Amino acid sequence: MRSKSISLLLVIVLLLASFSTALAQVEPFCGDLSDDDCALLTAATENMMDVASYQASAEYSAVLAGLPGLPLTEASVKVMVDGAFAYADNALEAAAILAGAQTQEEVAALMAESPDVFVDFYNGWSFDMVIAVDISEELAAALSADAGVDIPASFTVPLILVDGVLYVDVTDVAPLIDGMQDMTGWIGFELGPVIEAAAEQGMFEEAAAQMDPSAMAADMDPATAAALAGFQAMMGDPKAFEPYMTISRNADDVIDGVDVAVFVSKLDVIGLISSPEFVDLIKGLAEAGALGEDAPSAADIDQAMTMLGLMGPMLFQGLTSENVTAVSLDEPNYIVAQESLFSWDLSGLLQMAAMSGAIPANEIPSGASLIEFSTSVVNSDFNEPQEITAPADALMVPAESMMQQ
């Protein structure tokens, strides 16, 4: 039963972690907001679809620390993106169509029936950005040992996309790639013609067919296929989980000199894990074998989920799952910043697990036990001209060469 309890706990952790981003929808969740506040949030969301150029700074981070069975004391990754972005008219139209495809089936249908949408989006999109990656020293050492290559704890990748050509400054990452160790500077890839040729040759239709759940499951082991099916079922209708969400307007703020309204949405964890949808999802994963050979039975799950519902305030006291959206108050309204946070201090939960015998006391880490995923994006210079030009000294990889390969 110990292994069953641990498996169930891990599944719940992973599923809950996905909800902070899963519930971010094109159509905003308004909950009990006033009509005026809902109109403001909706207008900002819709106006973002018409933004032809802007600048953005983003940070994405993940931390796993002090978890039983984790071979590292702490594993953390932080990815920072800073750049300028622009869209031609055809790219904006394509983006609106792509935004309307909410499910995997809708994306597959677009690929099969309207591959030109993807071509137009790529060829009309331009950006000049720098991606910076920071990895904890312990994780970098573990990855290096596994890959047989010295992976640095920090590196940057400048990227430029213009006129369908993707330029990459490989100076930092070339040492990690076989055959490119001595390369530096910019390399340009003529991806636009490659994508156009792929659309003309029916490769998008082939990819759409492979996205069919039955086709994907045929190439996977049963556990992976079952896990994918469960995740698709969960993500298929985000609105089904809105009863477990709340949203409120907090005090107004100022971000980069812009007056903003701040909306905070939170997840009712106890209500969610007690819901029939969530319990059925766990049962489906167990029945399909996604939780392993020693998975809990349906009766075990019912009992465990009932206990979780009763003990929820104690078990989940260290958990935070919320989204923050900052909307400019001056018209036209735009989304100036967005943040999402899933953070769970598991120290108390693991201590309870040790007391119940589910986890041996000597396996409980002495330090902090934490799972955390967070994102932060700040947008600015809406519809202002952005100077995005190709690097003059790039080594070009022609489209013909990539298509031959």
N, C-alpha and C positions, 0 to 999 in steps of 0.2 A: 504493500500500500504506500510505502514511503516513496518509491519511484513514481507511482501514479500521481501522488500529490505534487511532487516536484514538476512532473510533466504538465499537469494542469495549471500550476502556478505560472510556469514559463509561457504557456500558450496565452493565458489571460494578460500577462504583461505585454507580450508582443502585439496582441490584438488591440489592447487599450492604447498603446503607443501610436497606432496607426490612425486613431480617430481624430487627433488634433489637426491633421492635414486632410483626412478623408472628408470632413464636413465643410471644407472650404469650397463653396459652390459658385458658379457663375451668377446664379440668382441668389442674392444674399439672404441669409436667415435673419428674420426680423423679430421673431418671438413676440414678446410683450412690449416692444418699442412703441412709442407714440407714432401716429401717422406721419408727422413731420420728420421724426428721426428716421423712420423707415424710408421715407421719400428721399432724404438726404443720402443715406447709405446706398440706396438703389441707383440714384442719379450718378453718384461717384463711380459705382461699379460699371454702369453703362458707358459713362464718359471715357473710362479707361480703354474701352474697345475702340475708340476713335482717336487715341493718341498716336500721332505719326512719328514723334521723336521725343526722347527724354534721356535722362541720366539716372543711374541706379547704383546703389551700394548695398550689397547683401552679405549676410553671414549665416552659414549653416554649420551646426556643431552637433556632435554626438559624444556622449561619455558613458562608459560602462566601468564601474569601480566596485571592488569588494564583493563580487558575486561568487557564490559557491560553484566550483567547477571551472571558473574562468582562469585560464593559465596565467593571466597577467594581473598584477595588482590593480592597474588602471589602463584602460584603452580609450584614447580620446582622439577625435579628428575634428579639425575646424577648416572649413572652406570659405574663403572670402572672395567675392566677385565685385569688381568695380569697373564701370564702363559707360559708354554712350551707345544708344540704340536708335535705329530709324527704320521706318517701314514705308515702302512705296504704296500707292493706292491699291494695287493688286494684292500686295501682301496683307494690307489691312482687311480687305474683303475676304481673303482666305482665312485670316486669323479669326474673323467672326464666325465663319463656317466651322472651323476646327473647334472653337470654343463651345459650339452647340453639341458636339459629340461627347456626351457624358459617359457612355459605357464603352466597353471593349467592342461590343457588337456594332455600335454606331461608328466607331473609328474604322473597324474592318469594312463596313459598308461604304464608307467614304473612300477607302483605299481601292476597293473593287470598282466602284461606280464613278468616282471623281478624282482620279490620281492627279489631275492638273491642279487641284487645290494645293497639294503638297509642293508641287513644282513652283507654283506662283508664290507661295509663302516663302520658300527658301530663296528664290531668285530676287524677291523684292525686299528681303530682310538684310539690314546692314548693322554691324556693331564693331566696336573697338573696345575690348575689355582685357582685364588682367585677372587671372584666377590664381590666388595664393592659397597654398595648402600647408597646414601645420599638423603634424602627427606627434603624439606623445613619444618620448624617447624609447620607452619600453616597447610600445607597439611597433615603432620603426625598426627596432632591433629584431623583433619576432618576424616581421614581414621580410626583412632582409635575409634572415636565416632560411626562411621557407622558399624564397624566390632565388636564392643564390646570387643576388645582386645587392649592392649597398644602396638601400633606399634612404634618402635623407629625411630628416625630421621636418624640414621646411623646403619648399620649392615653389616657383611661380611659372605660369604658362600664359604669356600674352597671346591673344587671339584677335584676328581681324577678319570680318566677313564683308566683302563688297563685290558687287557685280557677279554673284554666284561663285566667287573664289574664296576659299577658306585659307587664311594665312596663319601659320603657327610658328612662334619663336621656340625652337626646340632646345635652346641652350641648356636649360636646367634638366629637361627630361630625356635628352638624347642618351646620356650615360645609362639609363635604365632600359633602353631598347636595343635588342640584338641587331647588330649591323649598323647602328647609328651612333656609336659611342663617341666618335671624333667629330660629329657634326655640331655646328653652332649657327645661330642666326635664324632667319625666316625661311620657311618652306611654304609654297603656295600650292593648293590642291584645287584643280578645276572641277569642283563637285557639281556645279550647276548643269553642265552638259551630261554628266553621268546620271544625275537624277532624271533629267528629261528622257534620256535613252531608256532608263529603267521603266519609266511610265509608258513609253511607246512600245516596249517589248513585253508588256504585261506582267512585269515583275511585282508591281503593286498588288495586282489581283492574286498572284501566287502567295504573296505575304499575307494577304487578307484571309486566304483559305487556311493558311497555317495558324492563324490566330483563332480559328474555330476551337472551342474548348475540347471537343472530342479529338481533333487532330493533335492538339498540344498534349493531351493526356496520353496519346499513343506513344509519344516519344519520351515519356517520363516514367520514373518508378512510381508505383501506386501511392506511396506516401506523399511524394511531391505533387502528384496530380491532385490528390485529395486536398492538400493544403491550398493549392491554387484555386480549386473549385470553391472551397470555403471562403477564401478571400474575395473572389469575384462575387459570390453571393452577398457578402457583407457590404461590398462597395457598390453593388448594382443600383441601390436606391438609397442614397444618403439621406433623403427626406424621411425615410422610415425611422431614423434615429433622432430627428428633431425634437420629439417629446422629451428627450433626455438632455436637451441643451437649454441654456438660458443666455440671454444677451441683455446688456444694459449700457446706457450711455454714462460714462464717467465724466469727471471734470475736464473741461476743454484744456488744451495745451498749446504749446508753440514748438514746432519742429523746423529747424533751419530757417527761422524767421517767418514761418507760415502758421497762421492760426488754424487749429484743427479741432474737430470733434473726435472724441475717443470712444470707440465701442469695444466692449469686452464680452466675449462669449465664452461660456464654461460648460464643461461636460459633467453631468450628474453620474458619477461612476457607479454608485450603488444602484441607482435606478436602471442603468444600462445593463450591468451584469446580472441583474435580477429579471431582466426582460425575457420574454419567450424567444425573441429573435436571437439574442446572444446565447442563451442556453441551447437552442437548436443548432446554432453554428458550432459550438463546442462538441455537441453530440455527433454532428455530421462528420467533423474531423476525426473523432475517435472511431466511429463506425467504419470510416474509409481507410483507417490504418495510418493516418497522418501523424498520430501521436506515438507510434511505435507499437511493438508487440505487447508491452505491458501497460497499454493505455487503460484508463478507467472505463468501466462499463457505464451504460446509460443510467443505471441506478446509482452508481458511485457519483456520477456527475450531478444528478438531481440532488443528492445528499450534500455534496460539496458546495454546490451553488446556493442551496438553501442556507447553509452555514455562513457562506460568504455574505449573503444578504443580511443575516442577523448580526454578524460581526463586522460588517462593513465600516462603520465609523471608526473602529479601532484599527482595522487592517489598512485602510486607505487614508489615514490621517496625514501621511507624508506625501500624498500624491497631488500634483497640480496638472491640470490639462485645460489650457485656455488659448484663445486666439485674441489678438488685439488688432483693430483696424483704425487708423487715423485718417480722417477725411478733411480736406481743406474746406473752410467755411465760406471762402469767397467763391463766387461763381466764375467760370464753371467749376464744379466740385470734382476733385480727383482724390484717389487714394494715395496719400503722401507716404504712409508707412504701414507695414503689416508685420506682425510677430506671431509666432506660434510657439508654445512651450508644452512639452510633456516631461515632467520631472517626478520621479518617485524615489523617495528616501526609503529604502527597504530595511533599514536597521531594525525597526520595531517588528516588522513582519517576520524577519529571519529569526529574531529572538523567540517569537511565539512558535515558529516552526521547530526550533531546537527544544523548547519546553515540551512540545507535543510528541517529540521523537521523530518527526518527519525528516529532519536533518540533524545528524550528529552534532553535538555542541562543539566538537573540535574542528568542524568544517565551517563554522561561522567566522567570517573575517573579523579581525580586531578593529579595523578602521571603518570609515564610512562605506555604506553599501548604497549605490545609486545607479539609476538608469535615467538618462536625460537626453532628449532630442529637442533642439530649438532652431528656429529660423528667424531672421530679421532682415527686412528689406525696406530701404528708404528711397523714394523716387523724387526726382526734381526736374526742373527745366522742361516742363511739359510743352510739347510742340515748338520748342526753341530749336533753331538750326544746330545740327551736330556735324562737326567736321570729321568725316570718316574716310580715310584715303589708304590705298594699298601701299605697303612698304616697297621702296624702290629697288632694294637689293635682294629680293626673294628668289630662291631657287625654285623654279616651277616644275610641278609634276603634271604633265598634260592629261587631259581627260582620256585620250586614246590609250595611254599607258595604263591608267587605272581600269579601264574597261577590258583590256586584254588580260589583266591579272584577275 
